[in-house]
Amino acid sequence: MLMRRASARTHTASGRFVCALALLTMVSCAVPEPRAPDAPPAPAEPADPVLVAAPISGARQSEASELVARAQSALDAGDAEEALRLAGRVIEEMPAAGVSGRALLIRARAAIEAGEPVTAEEAADRYLTLVPSDHPRVPELRVLRAEAVAEEPDEALLRLAALPRMSDVELADRIVSLSRSVVTLVSDATLETALDTAADDADARPVLEARAAALALDAEDRTASDALARAALAHGASGPDALLAEAVLAGELPEGYVASREVTLAAVFPLEGAPALAAFSSLVLEGIEVAAMTAGDDLEVTLEVMDDGGDPDRTAELIAQLEVAGVGGVVGFLQELALDVAADARSGELPLMSPTARVSGAASGRGVYSLEGVDSIGLHDLARYAASQGYQRVAFIESTSPLSTEEGDLFERELRRFGIPTVGRFRYQEGLTFFEPQLRSARDSLRTAEIAALGLTEDDTLRVETLEPVAVFVPVPPEDVELLAPQITHFGLDTLAIDVLGTTGWSDPEMLRRVDTRHTNRVVASAPIGAGTDSPGYQRFREAFEEHFQRTLVSPVPAVGYDAALLLIEAFRRGARSPDQVRAALEGLEDIEGATGVFSVIDGRVVRRTRVVRIQSGTMNPIPTG
């Protein structure tokens, strides 16, 4: 906090020579030598108000005057605590004294020095209610009000920007000094509002313009940066502000300049909804908090947590509020429905990031992202593997979810590039637990004609080596794999040498721990790189989590919240401000190492870097795909 104390004034009385005339005897009076005229008297102090209009005795008036004089002396000597105590006695015990208003002024000044911002603001506000707006003390008290909230940079800057140009040089210096201290800590929305508020001749304006110019240059907007830098110089930028503006015009920031910025990230979760979902949300939120607290020296992230209770109407209401408040992005929306509701509630394109909602590209929309999207890179590599194995046919078993359907569409296109035909896509309704029709249909489409041509029966497994290489592709989430995998074995696809290809649902570590290994052995699937608890990204997250919460990390769930927030924070770090800029920055993210994988954003989708693995005894063994 910036500390200031009004300078003490010393009043000197001039001596006078008096000639006395005795009644009987004339006594000559010595006449002094001529001397220079006295210096002009110090300007009179403005009249301070009286706190309470009420009678007061002469003795109490004298006592109050003595206490105020002592309080001023203590303040001048640097003893702000004593000044607060003495001024407080007058305010509380003698509010009708003629010096009670002066005591209130001393209290405001001393509270700033003592680091008691609430007391300073209360005293300044009370004084301002007792005097007209053109009272000579008003400018200083308004500066004091800004200094009182120096620990709240956004509010301090808005108050400073609203101040008119000061004729008092000391007050102008205080405004400029405090503006420089807080302008690097405020959000972009606050800086923009402050610029809109500040008059052209406001003392704070050149500071704001120089800062805005540097941020614009950092975001590679030369048109805006040059205009703001020229405006800062035209409005009287001096010292470091002038140097910054001149450097911006030269196209570079001064050596050692750090574009430290404050951004606000919001989190919307059903924290008071269904118990299981609320508990899961709390764990995800812990990871988001770790990401916000460890953003780095160049970025200060404020996290706003909102509870929608699992109510779609409440979700929509909160998104509208956050959009107006100018937050940089929102993390949350664990399920597809919640993400859709949030996306529809926006009037613009506020960036939304879900850690768990399974969304297809068609459903996500602009500025809407999820860590659980289509694995486009993994599907390409998996199709290349299929070609290397010489598969003659591939059948699909997929759910009716948009994500499963889109992964099927993409894989079919990739197979077509390698000349591999698809012989059937057999869908089951989401939530189904028994898959016999789909499994029999896939088996028949792959082997019936071939078995008939060779004169085999369905149960003839002795000559499987004579069968053509084929596979069934199963792009489903881990919870469906847990049900499907045993049924694939039960209906004999493995005995007919039908290989199983899968997406990341098959390589999910939790699923692999729950399912008997004989049902997943020899499955070839894509698996996220850097997703294990022994990866460097996870280890960094673990250390940050345990340092922040001072307890052991026991659940893997917070890691997904950490990664969802991390991607938005990386976009902010690249200078993104408006929703369009956040989207553009996200589109440029490549190989961001998080706790659950290595992420890029491609064609508006979050994509994990994956590799093709063969699962054996619950272990994932990488397969080169060329």
Salt bridges, closest charged atoms under 4 A:
ASP38 OD1 - ARG35 NH1 2.84
GLU45 OE2 - ARG9 NE 2.76
GLU45 OE1 - ARG102 NH2 3.91
GLU45 OE1 - ARG137 NH2 3.11
ASP48 OD2 - ARG102 NE 2.63
ASP48 OD1 - ARG137 NE 3.25
GLU63 OE1 - ARG60 NH1 2.97
GLU63 OE2 - ARG89 NH2 3.29
GLU82 OE2 - ARG85 NH2 2.79
GLU93 OE2 - ARG89 NE 3.73
GLU121 OE2 - ARG145 NH2 3.58
GLU121 OE2 - ARG159 NH2 2.57
ASP125 OD1 - ARG145 NE 2.47
GLU140 OE2 - ARG109 NE 2.79
GLU147 OE1 - ARG174 NH2 2.93
GLU155 OE2 - ARG159 NE 2.84
ASP188 OD2 - ARG261 NH1 2.62
ASP188 OD2 - ARG577 NE 3.48
ASP200 OD1 - ARG205 NE 3.94
ASP203 OD1 - ARG165 NH1 3.61
GLU209 OE2 - ARG205 NE 2.80
GLU209 OE1 - HIS235 ND1 2.94
ASP226 OD1 - ARG222 NH2 3.55
ASP241 OD2 - ARG180 NE 2.73
GLU286 OE2 - ARG551 NH2 2.47
GLU289 OE2 - HIS548 NE2 2.64
ASP298 OD1 - ARG573 NH1 3.00
GLU317 OE2 - ARG314 NH1 3.03
GLU349 OE2 - ARG366 NE 3.38
GLU349 OE1 - ARG583 NH1 2.51
GLU372 OE2 - ARG608 NH1 3.50
GLU398 OE2 - ARG425 NH2 3.11
GLU398 OE2 - ARG427 NE 2.89
GLU406 OE2 - ARG605 NH2 2.48
ASP409 OD1 - ARG425 NH1 2.72
GLU412 OE1 - ARG425 NH1 2.88
GLU414 OE1 - HIS380 ND1 2.81
GLU414 OE1 - ARG417 NH1 2.97
GLU436 OE2 - ARG440 NE 2.69
ASP444 OD1 - ARG443 NE 3.80
GLU450 OE1 - ARG393 NH2 3.00
GLU450 OE1 - ARG447 NH1 2.75
GLU458 OE1 - ARG443 NH2 3.58
GLU468 OE1 - ARG393 NH1 2.65
GLU479 OE2 - ARG358 NH1 2.55
GLU482 OE1 - ARG514 NE 2.99
GLU510 OE2 - ARG513 NH2 2.10
ASP516 OD2 - ARG518 NE 3.92
GLU546 OE2 - ARG542 NH1 3.84
GLU570 OE2 - ARG573 NE 3.61
GLU570 OE1 - ARG574 NH1 2.86
ASP580 OD1 - ARG583 NH2 2.35
ASP591 OD2 - ARG609 NH2 3.07
GLU593 OE1 - ARG540 NH2 2.64
